[in-house]
Amino acid sequence: MKINIIGISPQTQKKIYEKHSILAEEIILILRDDKPIFKKAGGHQIIAIGLYNRYLTIFFKYNSKRKQAIITTAYPSDKKQIKYYKRAVK
Amino acid sequence: MKEQDFEKLEGIKVSFGKTALSPKSMYCDKCDIKMIKSAIEMPVSDYIKVKLNIFKCPKCREQIIGLDEAKKLDEALIINRLLTKENALSFKRHLSFDGNNYIFRLPSELTKGKHKEVKITPIESNEALIEW
């Protein structure tokens, strides 16, 4: 799957920072420098789990026609997601 | 999301285009039309605004920014949190004293992973920025 455009609404970015102290910079570092695990969820959703200082779970809404992914939410990964990630990257 | 649910989802390989973080165009998901480039001043608080180059849908007015542009908003959000620290999420910790230095523990909720050192930047007489 190719993603040519990644975006976020300013309101979503503000919300995830206020709730979880997640910056766009952190998401960029995970997508660019880590090798996150991607999963396809229902309703054109993609989920990524990655690590850079901490584990984050990032949700995208993917438009396959435009190869565009918009971040809809992100949060620190829970224990089960971290455990899954560690097993998957071994 | 439960571990089993997550495991059941289809794994996919994803690659990113060279300009994915700084796209030159964007499309509205709802209206499926090309968004227009625009500049706005977004208020972060009563005192702080940040100038952003956004993509705006001419039909539904939805606004999206590229991730590289989102770094500008990051800086404004950090500054706002530093200035309005009374309302910000914070952790209190007791201090120990070893005869020379005060010692405190960083909460594990913040510091998952291994760290060897912290960087402390004084802000004023009794405040500092701590990075790990």
Backbone of each chain as ProteinMPNN parsed JSONL, in Angstrom:
{"seq_chain_A": "MKINIIGISPQTQKKIYEKHSILAEEIILILRDDKPIFKKAGGHQIIAIGLYNRYLTIFFKYNSKRKQAIITTAYPSDKKQIKYYKRAVK", "coords_chain_A": {"N_chain_A": [[0.854, -1.189, 0.0], [0.583, 2.178, -0.867], [1.306, 5.353, 0.432], [0.885, 8.585, -0.381], [0.239, 11.007, 0.61], [0.088, 12.452, 3.753], [-1.896, 13.642, 6.31], [-3.327, 15.84, 8.822], [-5.959, 17.111, 10.839], [-5.889, 20.396, 12.23], [-7.372, 20.613, 14.58], [-7.639, 17.987, 15.482], [-4.974, 17.418, 15.989], [-4.432, 19.174, 18.066], [-6.117, 18.131, 19.983], [-5.085, 15.506, 20.48], [-2.667, 16.179, 21.52], [-3.375, 17.582, 23.834], [-4.686, 15.588, 25.272], [-2.907, 13.386, 25.364], [-0.323, 14.315, 25.194], [0.982, 14.038, 22.756], [2.978, 14.838, 20.052], [3.077, 16.088, 16.66], [5.587, 15.764, 15.634], [6.559, 13.525, 16.949], [4.992, 11.513, 15.859], [5.846, 11.688, 13.227], [8.513, 10.861, 13.527], [8.182, 8.204, 14.256], [6.906, 7.147, 11.973], [8.815, 7.65, 10.051], [11.39, 6.868, 10.971], [11.216, 4.556, 12.501], [10.069, 1.115, 12.237], [7.073, 0.761, 11.855], [4.23, -1.334, 12.685], [1.656, -2.129, 10.512], [-1.868, -2.319, 10.238], [-4.9, -3.355, 8.687], [-7.966, -1.995, 9.301], [-11.552, -1.929, 9.722], [-13.75, 0.062, 7.589], [-12.142, 1.735, 5.917], [-9.934, 2.209, 7.508], [-6.642, 2.453, 8.824], [-4.302, 1.076, 11.058], [-1.494, 1.866, 12.982], [1.298, 0.714, 14.839], [4.031, 1.853, 16.602], [7.421, 2.648, 17.666], [9.118, 5.215, 19.327], [10.943, 6.557, 21.602], [8.533, 6.146, 23.075], [5.812, 3.778, 22.872], [3.44, 4.131, 20.352], [0.064, 4.169, 19.208], [-1.467, 4.644, 16.192], [-4.125, 5.952, 14.351], [-5.394, 5.97, 11.065], [-7.342, 7.398, 8.403], [-7.853, 6.055, 5.356], [-7.6, 6.914, 1.975], [-7.921, 5.245, -0.809], [-8.044, 5.829, -3.49], [-6.848, 8.325, -3.769], [-4.508, 7.853, -2.504], [-4.078, 8.763, 0.071], [-3.678, 9.512, 3.489], [-5.269, 10.343, 6.427], [-4.69, 11.358, 9.664], [-6.573, 10.247, 12.36], [-6.683, 9.766, 15.052], [-4.487, 9.308, 17.898], [-2.67, 7.501, 20.368], [-0.918, 6.622, 23.429], [0.313, 3.349, 23.266], [-1.395, 0.469, 24.556], [-0.754, -2.164, 27.014], [-1.209, -4.667, 25.825], [-1.061, -4.139, 23.118], [1.581, -3.304, 22.929], [2.888, -5.646, 23.619], [2.144, -7.269, 21.507], [3.379, -5.898, 19.407], [6.101, -6.192, 20.095], [6.404, -8.932, 19.805], [5.896, -9.175, 17.123], [7.979, -7.819, 15.858], [10.208, -9.292, 16.363]], "CA_chain_A": [[0.0, 0.0, 0.0], [1.402, 3.38, -0.957], [0.694, 6.576, 0.956], [1.585, 9.737, -0.949], [-0.142, 12.214, 1.343], [-0.332, 12.24, 5.147], [-2.361, 14.911, 6.866], [-4.058, 15.828, 10.094], [-6.651, 18.392, 11.03], [-5.307, 21.094, 13.383], [-8.181, 20.345, 15.775], [-7.268, 16.642, 15.948], [-3.617, 17.508, 16.529], [-4.538, 19.858, 19.375], [-6.8, 17.216, 20.908], [-4.218, 14.407, 20.904], [-1.623, 16.751, 22.383], [-3.964, 17.905, 25.152], [-5.046, 14.349, 25.982], [-1.816, 12.416, 25.512], [0.991, 14.971, 24.982], [1.597, 13.514, 21.522], [3.255, 15.865, 19.058], [3.19, 15.619, 15.276], [7.0, 15.377, 15.483], [6.693, 12.147, 17.445], [4.366, 10.654, 14.854], [6.75, 11.698, 12.073], [9.694, 10.046, 13.845], [7.777, 6.799, 14.212], [6.617, 6.733, 10.595], [9.985, 7.794, 9.201], [12.616, 6.233, 11.491], [10.926, 3.242, 13.071], [9.351, 0.277, 11.266], [5.814, 0.45, 12.547], [3.377, -2.403, 12.151], [0.401, -1.59, 9.983], [-2.968, -3.271, 10.113], [-6.075, -2.801, 8.015], [-9.176, -2.162, 10.094], [-12.745, -1.686, 8.913], [-14.119, 1.435, 7.267], [-10.982, 2.44, 5.337], [-9.013, 2.599, 8.582], [-5.355, 1.77, 9.005], [-3.758, 1.286, 12.399], [-0.042, 1.637, 13.049], [1.931, 0.738, 16.172], [5.463, 2.062, 16.421], [8.183, 3.028, 18.858], [10.179, 6.214, 19.334], [10.81, 6.978, 23.005], [7.428, 5.36, 23.644], [4.991, 3.099, 21.874], [2.214, 4.863, 20.007], [-0.894, 3.566, 18.274], [-1.935, 5.755, 15.351], [-5.217, 5.579, 13.44], [-5.503, 6.771, 9.844], [-8.418, 7.096, 7.46], [-7.103, 5.946, 4.098], [-8.319, 7.081, 0.717], [-7.1, 4.45, -1.736], [-8.055, 6.484, -4.801], [-5.897, 9.453, -3.714], [-3.346, 7.388, -1.723], [-3.995, 9.795, 1.093], [-4.031, 9.034, 4.83], [-5.489, 11.417, 7.396], [-4.625, 10.844, 11.036], [-7.832, 10.545, 13.056], [-6.368, 9.806, 16.473], [-3.263, 8.606, 18.305], [-2.579, 7.431, 21.831], [0.115, 5.687, 23.866], [-0.162, 1.968, 23.117], [-1.621, -0.242, 25.814], [0.193, -3.285, 27.246], [-1.444, -5.749, 24.862], [-0.55, -3.694, 21.817], [3.047, -3.309, 23.034], [3.289, -7.051, 23.619], [1.966, -7.723, 20.13], [4.425, -5.239, 18.606], [7.405, -6.803, 20.407], [6.423, -10.275, 19.197], [5.875, -9.052, 15.665], [9.245, -7.3, 15.312], [11.331, -10.197, 16.682]], "C_chain_A": [[0.888, 1.236, 0.0], [0.617, 4.55, -0.374], [1.502, 7.752, 0.432], [1.314, 11.022, -0.185], [-0.534, 11.801, 2.76], [-0.729, 13.599, 5.712], [-3.059, 14.715, 8.194], [-4.806, 17.14, 10.209], [-6.038, 19.068, 12.258], [-6.065, 20.803, 14.672], [-7.837, 18.971, 16.352], [-5.893, 16.685, 16.594], [-3.647, 18.14, 17.924], [-5.128, 18.894, 20.415], [-5.859, 16.116, 21.39], [-3.039, 14.921, 21.737], [-2.189, 17.009, 23.783], [-4.272, 16.651, 25.95], [-3.836, 13.495, 26.329], [-0.414, 13.002, 25.364], [1.722, 14.394, 23.775], [1.741, 14.66, 20.536], [3.305, 15.25, 17.661], [4.608, 15.112, 15.016], [7.21, 13.919, 15.886], [6.118, 11.162, 16.426], [5.262, 10.558, 13.621], [7.936, 10.774, 12.332], [9.355, 8.552, 13.799], [7.581, 6.343, 12.763], [7.883, 6.717, 9.743], [11.152, 6.932, 9.667], [12.401, 4.854, 12.098], [10.336, 2.376, 11.949], [8.039, -0.129, 11.901], [5.074, -0.707, 11.881], [2.068, -1.776, 11.704], [-0.629, -2.699, 9.863], [-4.125, -2.557, 9.429], [-7.292, -3.064, 8.901], [-10.363, -1.814, 9.204], [-12.942, -0.218, 8.59], [-12.961, 2.279, 6.781], [-9.986, 2.9, 6.391], [-7.717, 1.784, 8.519], [-4.892, 2.076, 10.417], [-2.264, 0.994, 12.346], [0.377, 1.624, 14.506], [3.424, 0.881, 15.935], [6.097, 2.565, 17.691], [9.191, 4.119, 18.539], [10.084, 6.903, 20.687], [9.664, 6.276, 23.718], [6.623, 4.743, 22.502], [3.729, 3.922, 21.627], [1.37, 4.034, 19.052], [-1.539, 4.717, 17.517], [-3.002, 5.237, 14.396], [-5.245, 6.538, 12.252], [-6.798, 6.407, 9.127], [-7.778, 7.152, 6.082], [-8.02, 6.086, 2.897], [-7.481, 6.419, -0.361], [-7.024, 5.102, -3.117], [-6.98, 7.579, -4.855], [-4.575, 9.065, -3.038], [-3.033, 8.392, -0.61], [-4.45, 9.223, 2.433], [-4.154, 10.228, 5.774], [-5.499, 10.798, 8.79], [-5.91, 11.25, 11.763], [-7.653, 10.55, 14.568], [-5.045, 9.094, 16.73], [-3.248, 8.58, 19.821], [-1.429, 6.504, 22.209], [-0.451, 4.265, 23.845], [-0.391, 1.333, 24.48], [-0.716, -1.49, 25.873], [0.028, -4.377, 26.202], [-0.907, -5.377, 23.49], [0.972, -3.707, 21.806], [3.569, -4.742, 22.946], [3.197, -7.608, 22.198], [3.077, -7.161, 19.244], [5.771, -5.932, 18.816], [7.508, -8.185, 19.781], [6.57, -10.167, 17.692], [7.23, -8.605, 15.099], [10.441, -8.206, 15.624], [11.877, -10.869, 15.446]], "O_chain_A": [[1.836, 1.327, 0.78], [-0.572, 4.719, -0.647], [2.678, 7.898, 0.766], [2.051, 12.001, -0.307], [-1.372, 10.921, 2.952], [0.013, 14.576, 5.602], [-3.34, 13.597, 8.625], [-4.336, 18.171, 9.726], [-5.703, 18.389, 13.229], [-5.463, 20.751, 15.744], [-7.753, 18.81, 17.57], [-5.671, 16.059, 17.63], [-2.963, 17.683, 18.84], [-4.693, 18.854, 21.566], [-5.829, 15.815, 22.584], [-2.483, 14.19, 22.557], [-1.552, 16.691, 24.788], [-4.135, 16.646, 27.174], [-3.737, 12.951, 27.429], [0.573, 12.267, 25.405], [2.948, 14.279, 23.784], [0.779, 15.359, 20.22], [3.545, 14.053, 17.502], [4.806, 14.152, 14.271], [7.951, 13.182, 15.235], [6.698, 10.107, 16.171], [5.42, 9.484, 13.042], [8.321, 9.994, 11.461], [10.164, 7.74, 13.35], [8.043, 5.268, 12.382], [8.024, 5.897, 8.836], [11.836, 6.325, 8.842], [13.345, 4.069, 12.189], [10.13, 2.861, 10.836], [7.91, -1.236, 12.426], [5.263, -1.01, 10.702], [1.456, -0.993, 12.43], [-0.338, -3.826, 9.462], [-4.311, -1.348, 9.563], [-7.608, -4.212, 9.211], [-10.179, -1.441, 8.046], [-12.365, 0.649, 9.245], [-12.817, 3.429, 7.196], [-9.271, 3.88, 6.183], [-7.718, 0.594, 8.204], [-5.064, 3.189, 10.914], [-1.827, 0.011, 11.747], [-0.115, 2.412, 15.313], [4.013, 0.125, 15.163], [5.414, 2.871, 18.668], [10.006, 3.991, 17.625], [9.217, 7.753, 20.885], [9.821, 5.852, 24.863], [6.74, 5.136, 21.341], [3.047, 4.347, 22.56], [1.886, 3.301, 18.208], [-2.087, 5.643, 18.116], [-2.816, 4.224, 13.722], [-5.133, 7.753, 12.413], [-7.289, 5.282, 9.222], [-7.227, 8.179, 5.687], [-9.074, 5.456, 2.819], [-6.456, 6.957, -0.78], [-6.034, 4.934, -3.828], [-6.291, 7.735, -5.864], [-3.635, 9.859, -3.006], [-1.889, 8.796, -0.399], [-5.471, 8.539, 2.512], [-3.226, 11.028, 5.892], [-6.224, 9.839, 9.055], [-6.287, 12.422, 11.784], [-8.374, 11.245, 15.284], [-4.547, 8.364, 15.873], [-3.738, 9.497, 20.48], [-1.007, 5.683, 21.395], [-1.549, 4.013, 24.342], [0.326, 1.619, 25.439], [-0.016, -1.816, 24.915], [1.015, -4.951, 25.742], [-0.357, -6.222, 22.784], [1.588, -4.073, 20.805], [4.568, -5.009, 22.279], [4.084, -8.337, 21.752], [3.646, -7.882, 18.423], [6.49, -6.223, 17.86], [8.566, -8.571, 19.284], [7.274, -10.957, 17.063], [7.585, -8.977, 13.981], [11.56, -7.921, 15.198], [12.818, -11.657, 15.537]]}, "seq_chain_B": "MKEQDFEKLEGIKVSFGKTALSPKSMYCDKCDIKMIKSAIEMPVSDYIKVKLNIFKCPKCREQIIGLDEAKKLDEALIINRLLTKENALSFKRHLSFDGNNYIFRLPSELTKGKHKEVKITPIESNEALIEW", "coords_chain_B": {"N_chain_B": [[-8.734, -1.681, 21.982], [-8.777, -5.16, 21.709], [-6.126, -7.561, 22.201], [-6.409, -9.91, 20.753], [-8.276, -9.12, 18.824], [-6.772, -7.226, 17.469], [-4.742, -8.793, 16.505], [-6.114, -10.32, 14.709], [-6.621, -8.669, 12.602], [-5.888, -7.748, 9.224], [-2.546, -7.742, 8.235], [-0.53, -5.241, 6.743], [1.761, -4.012, 4.262], [3.327, -0.932, 4.136], [4.306, 1.82, 2.202], [5.88, 5.024, 1.856], [5.371, 7.967, -0.046], [7.76, 10.322, -1.436], [7.098, 12.964, -0.846], [5.239, 12.788, 1.122], [5.013, 13.806, 3.747], [5.05, 16.507, 3.387], [2.868, 17.429, 1.592], [1.891, 18.524, -1.716], [-0.606, 18.828, -2.572], [-3.995, 18.222, -1.504], [-6.896, 16.197, -0.787], [-10.357, 16.471, -0.162], [-11.875, 14.249, 2.02], [-14.574, 13.884, 2.457], [-15.945, 15.255, 0.413], [-14.588, 14.601, -1.837], [-13.039, 16.283, -3.47], [-10.499, 18.502, -4.774], [-8.541, 20.195, -2.393], [-8.118, 23.618, -1.371], [-5.235, 25.655, -1.161], [-4.374, 27.601, 1.655], [-3.815, 30.268, 4.034], [-3.918, 30.459, 7.519], [-4.604, 31.958, 10.74], [-4.352, 30.281, 13.527], [-5.974, 30.125, 16.595], [-4.437, 29.102, 19.552], [-4.677, 29.543, 22.16], [-6.083, 32.064, 24.333], [-4.062, 33.911, 24.127], [-2.167, 33.065, 22.333], [-1.458, 32.587, 18.945], [-1.082, 30.746, 15.922], [0.447, 30.788, 12.767], [-0.621, 29.032, 10.032], [-0.121, 27.069, 7.096], [-2.618, 25.833, 5.325], [-4.772, 23.245, 3.922], [-7.862, 23.672, 2.462], [-11.223, 22.676, 2.174], [-13.232, 23.72, -0.478], [-15.912, 23.302, -0.424], [-17.011, 22.034, 2.003], [-15.502, 23.223, 3.92], [-13.643, 21.909, 5.485], [-10.51, 21.538, 7.172], [-7.133, 20.712, 6.653], [-3.754, 19.837, 7.481], [-0.363, 19.308, 6.345], [2.013, 16.925, 7.718], [4.572, 17.953, 8.194], [4.063, 20.693, 8.305], [2.494, 20.639, 10.519], [4.305, 20.643, 12.561], [4.787, 23.24, 13.268], [2.51, 23.91, 14.648], [2.861, 22.2, 16.769], [4.939, 23.513, 18.211], [3.667, 25.822, 19.076], [1.697, 24.723, 20.705], [3.252, 23.593, 22.723], [4.468, 25.85, 23.85], [2.199, 27.144, 24.774], [1.364, 25.321, 26.724], [3.464, 25.537, 28.542], [3.108, 28.147, 29.364], [0.598, 28.126, 30.499], [0.652, 26.478, 32.746], [-0.717, 25.814, 35.052], [-3.073, 24.581, 34.421], [-2.292, 22.415, 33.057], [-1.625, 18.921, 32.42], [0.11, 17.347, 34.995], [2.742, 15.99, 37.073], [3.336, 15.237, 40.437], [6.11, 14.816, 42.575], [7.882, 13.517, 45.355], [10.854, 14.88, 46.789], [14.158, 13.646, 47.314], [17.175, 14.013, 49.275], [20.61, 13.958, 48.882], [22.627, 15.028, 50.27], [24.052, 16.582, 48.63], [22.682, 16.884, 46.179], [19.304, 17.261, 45.002], [16.965, 14.663, 44.509], [14.705, 13.056, 42.321], [12.142, 10.849, 41.077], [11.389, 9.962, 37.747], [8.155, 9.684, 36.384], [6.914, 6.491, 35.349], [4.907, 6.443, 33.505], [5.496, 8.364, 31.726], [7.991, 7.75, 30.752], [8.485, 5.365, 29.213], [10.598, 2.831, 28.134], [14.211, 2.7, 27.648], [16.501, 4.895, 29.226], [19.39, 6.951, 29.458], [20.303, 9.39, 30.311], [19.271, 12.678, 31.396], [18.29, 15.865, 30.151], [18.536, 19.026, 31.452], [17.036, 22.094, 31.368], [17.286, 25.203, 32.65], [14.566, 27.4, 33.341], [13.513, 29.43, 34.921], [14.161, 30.726, 38.262], [13.104, 28.683, 39.927], [12.225, 26.77, 38.169], [12.414, 24.385, 35.568], [13.104, 22.879, 32.398], [12.799, 19.536, 31.553], [14.298, 16.999, 29.711], [14.289, 13.744, 28.292]], "CA_chain_B": [[-8.831, -2.824, 21.057], [-8.193, -6.325, 22.362], [-4.969, -8.102, 21.501], [-6.872, -10.883, 19.765], [-8.877, -8.37, 17.73], [-5.707, -6.588, 16.715], [-4.018, -9.86, 15.801], [-6.946, -10.856, 13.622], [-6.663, -7.729, 11.487], [-4.961, -8.056, 8.132], [-1.313, -6.96, 8.24], [-0.236, -4.681, 5.426], [3.036, -3.302, 4.109], [3.042, 0.44, 3.717], [5.454, 2.651, 1.829], [5.502, 6.441, 1.808], [5.913, 8.773, -1.131], [8.806, 11.255, -0.982], [6.544, 14.221, -0.333], [4.057, 12.445, 1.935], [4.923, 14.656, 4.936], [4.826, 17.896, 2.924], [2.173, 17.253, 0.305], [1.626, 19.746, -2.491], [-2.06, 18.928, -2.733], [-4.776, 17.318, -0.659], [-8.258, 16.036, -1.259], [-11.328, 16.341, 0.921], [-12.412, 12.883, 2.091], [-16.051, 13.873, 2.412], [-16.484, 15.788, -0.847], [-13.753, 14.044, -2.913], [-12.564, 17.326, -4.381], [-9.192, 19.029, -4.398], [-8.617, 21.278, -1.41], [-7.419, 24.845, -1.78], [-4.215, 26.11, -0.195], [-4.744, 28.867, 2.297], [-3.051, 30.518, 5.266], [-4.808, 30.906, 8.611], [-4.012, 32.157, 12.068], [-5.174, 29.435, 14.394], [-5.755, 30.402, 18.015], [-4.132, 27.967, 20.412], [-5.258, 29.976, 23.429], [-6.461, 33.494, 24.248], [-2.883, 34.758, 23.912], [-1.233, 32.518, 21.346], [-1.985, 32.162, 17.646], [-0.02, 30.239, 15.062], [0.138, 30.918, 11.342], [-0.491, 27.723, 9.39], [-0.496, 26.894, 5.693], [-3.566, 24.71, 5.386], [-5.582, 22.898, 2.767], [-9.255, 23.864, 2.884], [-12.195, 22.233, 1.18], [-14.074, 24.852, -0.884], [-17.332, 22.967, -0.248], [-17.429, 21.817, 3.395], [-14.593, 24.04, 4.773], [-12.737, 21.059, 6.277], [-9.117, 21.996, 7.099], [-6.12, 19.682, 6.913], [-2.374, 20.295, 7.255], [0.635, 18.248, 6.206], [2.678, 16.67, 9.002], [5.677, 18.901, 8.381], [3.429, 21.953, 8.72], [1.967, 20.414, 11.866], [5.375, 20.894, 13.554], [4.619, 24.629, 13.738], [1.457, 23.859, 15.668], [3.517, 21.568, 17.924], [5.693, 24.511, 18.982], [2.693, 26.711, 19.722], [1.037, 23.959, 21.776], [4.219, 23.446, 23.827], [4.593, 27.165, 24.492], [0.951, 27.374, 25.5], [1.361, 24.488, 27.925], [4.429, 26.114, 29.492], [2.576, 29.397, 29.903], [-0.636, 27.903, 31.262], [0.972, 25.216, 33.404], [-1.627, 25.488, 36.149], [-4.138, 23.712, 33.936], [-1.725, 21.314, 32.268], [-1.366, 17.635, 33.07], [1.421, 17.4, 35.646], [3.002, 14.947, 38.068], [4.068, 15.714, 41.624], [6.961, 13.781, 43.146], [8.672, 13.935, 46.517], [12.29, 14.993, 46.559], [15.109, 13.148, 48.315], [18.377, 14.837, 49.271], [21.735, 13.076, 49.184], [23.683, 15.835, 50.891], [24.543, 17.493, 47.6], [21.668, 17.093, 45.138], [17.936, 16.783, 45.169], [16.7, 13.542, 43.61], [13.313, 12.629, 42.192], [11.964, 9.79, 40.074], [10.507, 10.298, 36.622], [7.062, 8.704, 36.325], [7.041, 5.516, 34.254], [3.895, 6.734, 32.476], [6.102, 9.262, 30.74], [9.335, 7.368, 30.298], [8.595, 3.971, 28.778], [11.829, 2.653, 27.353], [15.434, 2.899, 28.445], [17.12, 6.21, 29.081], [20.633, 7.004, 30.238], [20.533, 10.697, 30.902], [18.26, 13.69, 31.145], [18.82, 17.203, 29.896], [17.761, 19.969, 32.271], [17.234, 23.475, 30.91], [16.607, 26.119, 33.584], [13.695, 28.411, 32.755], [13.678, 30.521, 35.881], [14.857, 30.309, 39.48], [12.62, 27.406, 40.48], [11.573, 26.009, 37.113], [13.336, 23.889, 34.543], [12.575, 21.962, 31.402], [13.538, 18.277, 31.639], [14.132, 16.143, 28.536], [14.964, 12.442, 28.447]], "C_chain_B": [[-8.126, -4.006, 21.679], [-7.052, -6.864, 21.519], [-5.409, -9.045, 20.403], [-7.492, -10.17, 18.581], [-7.786, -7.778, 16.86], [-4.958, -7.631, 15.902], [-4.799, -10.357, 14.601], [-6.965, -9.935, 12.413], [-5.597, -8.083, 10.457], [-3.74, -7.147, 8.222], [-1.036, -6.449, 6.837], [1.151, -4.042, 5.435], [2.73, -1.937, 3.536], [4.34, 1.128, 3.323], [4.952, 4.085, 1.66], [6.144, 7.121, 0.609], [6.883, 9.802, -0.579], [8.24, 12.515, -0.354], [5.339, 13.983, 0.565], [3.884, 13.387, 3.122], [4.682, 16.12, 4.579], [4.103, 17.842, 1.589], [1.915, 18.584, -0.386], [0.13, 19.903, -2.765], [-2.721, 17.937, -1.8], [-6.201, 17.28, -1.166], [-9.2, 15.854, -0.07], [-11.927, 14.941, 0.888], [-13.919, 12.864, 1.918], [-16.561, 14.228, 1.016], [-15.74, 15.243, -2.076], [-13.387, 15.102, -3.949], [-11.237, 17.864, -3.862], [-9.361, 20.21, -3.449], [-7.767, 22.45, -1.88], [-6.41, 25.228, -0.704], [-4.604, 27.465, 0.354], [-3.839, 29.048, 3.51], [-4.035, 31.007, 6.32], [-3.989, 31.213, 9.846], [-4.885, 31.378, 13.036], [-4.923, 29.794, 15.851], [-5.511, 29.111, 18.784], [-4.684, 28.251, 21.813], [-5.682, 31.431, 23.244], [-5.287, 34.366, 23.837], [-1.99, 34.289, 22.768], [-1.975, 32.1, 20.082], [-0.814, 31.648, 16.841], [-0.471, 30.333, 13.614], [0.396, 29.575, 10.675], [-0.872, 27.797, 7.915], [-1.352, 25.636, 5.613], [-4.1, 24.381, 3.992], [-7.036, 22.953, 3.237], [-10.191, 23.409, 1.773], [-13.097, 23.409, 0.81], [-15.562, 24.592, -0.634], [-17.708, 22.896, 1.238], [-16.544, 22.554, 4.412], [-13.695, 23.212, 5.686], [-11.296, 21.541, 6.086], [-8.164, 20.861, 7.465], [-4.753, 20.322, 6.709], [-1.471, 19.084, 7.054], [1.373, 18.074, 7.526], [3.87, 17.594, 9.238], [5.148, 20.252, 8.852], [2.922, 21.834, 10.15], [3.025, 20.654, 12.947], [5.281, 22.327, 14.088], [3.571, 24.67, 14.843], [1.986, 23.203, 16.936], [4.146, 22.629, 18.827], [4.738, 25.423, 19.74], [1.997, 25.994, 20.882], [1.966, 23.807, 22.982], [4.335, 24.755, 24.596], [3.347, 27.455, 25.315], [0.909, 26.559, 26.787], [2.318, 25.051, 28.972], [3.851, 27.366, 30.146], [1.345, 29.181, 30.779], [-0.497, 26.653, 32.112], [0.038, 24.858, 34.546], [-2.684, 24.499, 35.689], [-3.605, 22.469, 33.241], [-1.602, 20.047, 33.11], [0.013, 17.698, 33.712], [1.529, 16.288, 36.673], [3.742, 15.582, 39.234], [4.87, 14.544, 42.171], [7.699, 14.355, 44.353], [10.138, 13.964, 46.152], [13.06, 14.315, 47.68], [16.347, 14.03, 48.224], [19.547, 13.973, 49.689], [22.896, 13.824, 49.838], [24.222, 16.876, 49.929], [23.444, 17.882, 46.605], [20.298, 16.63, 45.589], [17.674, 15.719, 44.109], [15.2, 13.307, 43.535], [13.245, 11.566, 41.097], [11.027, 10.259, 38.968], [9.406, 9.254, 36.531], [7.186, 7.775, 35.118], [6.014, 5.772, 33.147], [4.475, 7.601, 31.358], [7.313, 8.65, 30.051], [9.443, 5.907, 29.911], [9.83, 3.836, 27.88], [13.031, 2.964, 28.219], [16.038, 4.263, 28.164], [18.368, 6.268, 29.939], [20.864, 8.345, 30.888], [19.35, 11.609, 30.61], [18.964, 15.009, 30.874], [17.92, 18.177, 30.635], [18.082, 21.379, 31.804], [16.53, 24.404, 31.883], [15.761, 27.131, 32.819], [13.694, 29.644, 33.641], [14.159, 29.921, 37.19], [14.383, 28.971, 40.029], [11.877, 26.581, 39.438], [12.616, 25.58, 36.094], [12.573, 22.986, 33.594], [13.428, 20.702, 31.46], [13.248, 17.437, 30.407], [14.874, 14.825, 28.766], [14.89, 11.644, 27.141]], "O_chain_B": [[-6.99, -3.876, 22.135], [-7.0, -6.665, 20.305], [-4.89, -9.016, 19.287], [-7.264, -10.568, 17.438], [-7.876, -7.828, 15.633], [-4.585, -7.388, 14.755], [-4.217, -10.767, 13.596], [-7.292, -10.373, 11.31], [-4.55, -8.642, 10.783], [-3.875, -5.925, 8.28], [-1.282, -7.149, 5.855], [1.643, -3.595, 6.471], [1.973, -1.804, 2.574], [5.346, 1.031, 4.024], [3.782, 4.328, 1.366], [7.308, 6.881, 0.29], [6.841, 10.124, 0.609], [8.834, 13.073, 0.569], [4.511, 14.876, 0.747], [2.759, 13.738, 3.479], [4.162, 16.882, 5.394], [4.685, 18.181, 0.558], [1.745, 19.621, 0.256], [-0.334, 20.979, -3.142], [-2.116, 16.958, -1.364], [-6.662, 18.181, -1.866], [-8.874, 15.169, 0.899], [-12.428, 14.498, -0.146], [-14.476, 11.949, 1.312], [-17.482, 13.595, 0.499], [-16.198, 15.401, -3.208], [-13.423, 14.846, -5.152], [-10.894, 17.709, -2.69], [-10.192, 21.094, -3.659], [-6.834, 22.297, -2.668], [-6.684, 25.14, 0.493], [-5.087, 28.344, -0.359], [-3.182, 28.108, 3.957], [-4.879, 31.861, 6.049], [-2.841, 30.789, 9.98], [-6.016, 31.769, 13.326], [-3.777, 29.772, 16.302], [-6.278, 28.154, 18.68], [-5.095, 27.347, 22.541], [-5.642, 31.962, 22.134], [-5.479, 35.439, 23.264], [-1.146, 35.048, 22.291], [-2.967, 31.373, 20.127], [0.324, 32.069, 17.054], [-1.609, 30.007, 13.275], [1.504, 29.043, 10.746], [-1.816, 28.49, 7.534], [-0.867, 24.522, 5.809], [-3.907, 25.127, 3.032], [-7.399, 22.37, 4.258], [-9.985, 23.71, 0.598], [-13.674, 24.037, 1.698], [-16.372, 25.519, -0.628], [-18.609, 23.605, 1.687], [-16.805, 22.514, 5.615], [-13.049, 23.766, 6.576], [-10.903, 21.908, 4.979], [-8.364, 20.151, 8.451], [-4.592, 21.223, 5.885], [-1.766, 17.985, 7.524], [1.362, 18.975, 8.365], [4.141, 17.974, 10.377], [5.75, 20.88, 9.723], [2.919, 22.81, 10.9], [2.686, 20.847, 14.115], [5.656, 22.591, 15.231], [3.727, 25.374, 15.841], [1.615, 23.591, 18.044], [3.922, 22.647, 20.037], [4.972, 25.756, 20.902], [1.741, 26.6, 21.923], [1.52, 23.883, 24.127], [4.306, 24.773, 25.826], [3.442, 27.958, 26.435], [0.466, 27.054, 27.823], [2.008, 25.041, 30.164], [4.073, 27.617, 31.33], [1.082, 29.962, 31.693], [-1.428, 25.851, 32.192], [0.004, 23.702, 34.968], [-3.144, 23.669, 36.474], [-4.37, 21.575, 32.878], [-1.493, 20.097, 34.335], [0.985, 18.062, 33.05], [0.522, 15.716, 37.09], [4.667, 16.371, 39.038], [4.379, 13.417, 42.227], [8.087, 15.524, 44.365], [10.608, 13.185, 45.322], [12.676, 14.392, 48.847], [16.554, 14.715, 47.222], [19.496, 13.322, 50.733], [24.007, 13.303, 49.94], [24.768, 17.903, 50.332], [23.299, 19.049, 46.241], [20.154, 15.743, 46.431], [18.102, 15.85, 42.962], [14.503, 13.352, 44.549], [14.171, 11.411, 40.3], [9.998, 10.88, 39.233], [9.687, 8.057, 36.594], [7.518, 8.209, 34.015], [6.215, 5.373, 32.0], [4.014, 7.576, 30.217], [7.625, 8.987, 28.909], [10.43, 5.262, 30.264], [10.052, 4.646, 26.98], [12.906, 3.422, 29.355], [16.082, 4.722, 27.023], [18.402, 5.696, 31.029], [21.548, 8.434, 31.908], [18.545, 11.356, 29.713], [20.092, 15.232, 31.315], [16.7, 18.162, 30.472], [19.234, 21.813, 31.834], [15.3, 24.405, 31.947], [16.179, 27.653, 31.785], [13.854, 30.766, 33.162], [14.525, 28.746, 37.239], [15.19, 28.201, 40.548], [11.003, 25.785, 39.779], [13.564, 26.307, 35.798], [11.542, 22.41, 33.941], [14.656, 20.787, 31.42], [12.087, 17.185, 30.086], [15.952, 14.803, 29.36], [15.4, 10.525, 27.072]]}, "name": "protein", "num_of_chains": 2, "seq": "MKINIIGISPQTQKKIYEKHSILAEEIILILRDDKPIFKKAGGHQIIAIGLYNRYLTIFFKYNSKRKQAIITTAYPSDKKQIKYYKRAVKMKEQDFEKLEGIKVSFGKTALSPKSMYCDKCDIKMIKSAIEMPVSDYIKVKLNIFKCPKCREQIIGLDEAKKLDEALIINRLLTKENALSFKRHLSFDGNNYIFRLPSELTKGKHKEVKITPIESNEALIEW"}
